[in-house]
């Protein structure tokens, strides 16, 4: 999955329908192998009626993670033009 800055996305897994916006897209340089890898950060708004309730979180994902099967369920709900 390729995401772009400013895209709105939804994670419908487990019927939670978390809403996210891509807030950063860039390249992370690896000290171990000297190669740069693409990544993105998503700001999530997560509504919950159980536990501690609603929360927000910003999570960073490598392109390798976004290519995993579980991320194919993310739906882009607003294309950037």
DOZADO-747648 format. One record per residue (C-alpha): x, y, z; residue number from 1. Coordinates in nm, 2 decimals. Layout:
<pts>
<pt><u>X</u><v>Y</v><w>Z</w><num>NUM</num></pt>
...
</pts>
This chain:
<pts>
<pt><u>0.00</u><v>0.00</v><w>0.00</w><num>1</num></pt>
<pt><u>0.13</u><v>0.34</v><w>-0.10</w><num>2</num></pt>
<pt><u>0.01</u><v>0.63</v><w>0.11</w><num>3</num></pt>
<pt><u>0.05</u><v>1.01</v><w>0.04</w><num>4</num></pt>
<pt><u>0.07</u><v>1.30</v><w>0.27</w><num>5</num></pt>
<pt><u>-0.28</u><v>1.43</v><w>0.37</w><num>6</num></pt>
<pt><u>-0.47</u><v>1.12</v><w>0.27</w><num>7</num></pt>
<pt><u>-0.76</u><v>1.02</v><w>0.50</w><num>8</num></pt>
<pt><u>-0.79</u><v>0.65</v><w>0.57</w><num>9</num></pt>
<pt><u>-1.00</u><v>0.41</v><w>0.76</w><num>10</num></pt>
<pt><u>-0.91</u><v>0.09</v><w>0.93</w><num>11</num></pt>
<pt><u>-1.23</u><v>-0.12</v><w>0.93</w><num>12</num></pt>
<pt><u>-1.07</u><v>-0.42</v><w>1.11</w><num>13</num></pt>
<pt><u>-1.27</u><v>-0.56</v><w>1.40</w><num>14</num></pt>
<pt><u>-1.55</u><v>-0.31</v><w>1.31</w><num>15</num></pt>
<pt><u>-1.37</u><v>-0.04</v><w>1.51</w><num>16</num></pt>
<pt><u>-1.35</u><v>0.20</v><w>1.20</w><num>17</num></pt>
<pt><u>-1.05</u><v>0.40</v><w>1.32</w><num>18</num></pt>
<pt><u>-0.99</u><v>0.71</v><w>1.11</w><num>19</num></pt>
<pt><u>-0.64</u><v>0.83</v><w>1.03</w><num>20</num></pt>
<pt><u>-0.47</u><v>1.10</v><w>0.83</w><num>21</num></pt>
<pt><u>-0.12</u><v>1.06</v><w>0.69</w><num>22</num></pt>
<pt><u>0.08</u><v>1.34</v><w>0.86</w><num>23</num></pt>
<pt><u>0.43</u><v>1.26</v><w>0.74</w><num>24</num></pt>
<pt><u>0.59</u><v>1.07</v><w>0.45</w><num>25</num></pt>
<pt><u>0.97</u><v>1.03</v><w>0.43</w><num>26</num></pt>
<pt><u>1.28</u><v>0.82</v><w>0.43</w><num>27</num></pt>
<pt><u>1.45</u><v>0.67</v><w>0.73</w><num>28</num></pt>
<pt><u>1.82</u><v>0.61</v><w>0.71</w><num>29</num></pt>
<pt><u>1.94</u><v>0.28</v><w>0.86</w><num>30</num></pt>
<pt><u>2.26</u><v>0.30</v><w>1.06</w><num>31</num></pt>
<pt><u>2.29</u><v>-0.08</v><w>1.03</w><num>32</num></pt>
<pt><u>2.31</u><v>-0.11</v><w>0.65</w><num>33</num></pt>
<pt><u>2.34</u><v>0.25</v><w>0.53</w><num>34</num></pt>
<pt><u>2.03</u><v>0.23</v><w>0.32</w><num>35</num></pt>
<pt><u>1.72</u><v>0.46</v><w>0.34</w><num>36</num></pt>
<pt><u>1.38</u><v>0.31</v><w>0.38</w><num>37</num></pt>
<pt><u>1.04</u><v>0.48</v><w>0.31</w><num>38</num></pt>
<pt><u>0.80</u><v>0.53</v><w>0.60</w><num>39</num></pt>
<pt><u>0.49</u><v>0.72</v><w>0.69</w><num>40</num></pt>
<pt><u>0.32</u><v>0.84</v><w>1.01</w><num>41</num></pt>
<pt><u>-0.05</u><v>0.82</v><w>1.06</w><num>42</num></pt>
<pt><u>-0.25</u><v>1.02</v><w>1.32</w><num>43</num></pt>
<pt><u>-0.53</u><v>0.80</v><w>1.44</w><num>44</num></pt>
<pt><u>-0.86</u><v>0.89</v><w>1.60</w><num>45</num></pt>
<pt><u>-1.00</u><v>0.58</v><w>1.78</w><num>46</num></pt>
<pt><u>-1.34</u><v>0.59</v><w>1.92</w><num>47</num></pt>
<pt><u>-1.41</u><v>0.33</v><w>2.19</w><num>48</num></pt>
<pt><u>-1.71</u><v>0.27</v><w>2.41</w><num>49</num></pt>
<pt><u>-1.52</u><v>0.03</v><w>2.64</w><num>50</num></pt>
<pt><u>-1.20</u><v>0.04</v><w>2.84</w><num>51</num></pt>
<pt><u>-1.05</u><v>0.39</v><w>2.88</w><num>52</num></pt>
<pt><u>-1.27</u><v>0.53</v><w>2.60</w><num>53</num></pt>
<pt><u>-1.16</u><v>0.74</v><w>2.30</w><num>54</num></pt>
<pt><u>-0.80</u><v>0.81</v><w>2.22</w><num>55</num></pt>
<pt><u>-0.57</u><v>0.94</v><w>1.96</w><num>56</num></pt>
<pt><u>-0.22</u><v>0.81</v><w>1.85</w><num>57</num></pt>
<pt><u>0.04</u><v>0.88</v><w>1.59</w><num>58</num></pt>
<pt><u>0.21</u><v>0.57</v><w>1.46</w><num>59</num></pt>
<pt><u>0.50</u><v>0.53</v><w>1.22</w><num>60</num></pt>
<pt><u>0.49</u><v>0.25</v><w>0.96</w><num>61</num></pt>
<pt><u>0.76</u><v>0.13</v><w>0.74</w><num>62</num></pt>
<pt><u>0.68</u><v>0.05</v><w>0.37</w><num>63</num></pt>
<pt><u>0.75</u><v>-0.31</v><w>0.46</w><num>64</num></pt>
<pt><u>0.48</u><v>-0.31</v><w>0.72</w><num>65</num></pt>
<pt><u>0.23</u><v>-0.14</v><w>0.49</w><num>66</num></pt>
<pt><u>0.29</u><v>-0.42</v><w>0.24</w><num>67</num></pt>
<pt><u>0.19</u><v>-0.68</v><w>0.49</w><num>68</num></pt>
<pt><u>-0.15</u><v>-0.86</v><w>0.44</w><num>69</num></pt>
<pt><u>-0.32</u><v>-0.70</v><w>0.74</w><num>70</num></pt>
<pt><u>-0.27</u><v>-0.35</v><w>0.60</w><num>71</num></pt>
<pt><u>-0.46</u><v>-0.44</v><w>0.28</w><num>72</num></pt>
<pt><u>-0.78</u><v>-0.37</v><w>0.48</w><num>73</num></pt>
<pt><u>-0.69</u><v>0.00</v><w>0.51</w><num>74</num></pt>
<pt><u>-0.93</u><v>0.20</v><w>0.29</w><num>75</num></pt>
<pt><u>-0.83</u><v>0.54</v><w>0.14</w><num>76</num></pt>
<pt><u>-1.14</u><v>0.76</v><w>0.20</w><num>77</num></pt>
<pt><u>-1.00</u><v>1.07</v><w>0.04</w><num>78</num></pt>
<pt><u>-0.77</u><v>1.08</v><w>-0.25</w><num>79</num></pt>
<pt><u>-0.53</u><v>1.38</v><w>-0.27</w><num>80</num></pt>
<pt><u>-0.55</u><v>1.56</v><w>-0.60</w><num>81</num></pt>
</pts>
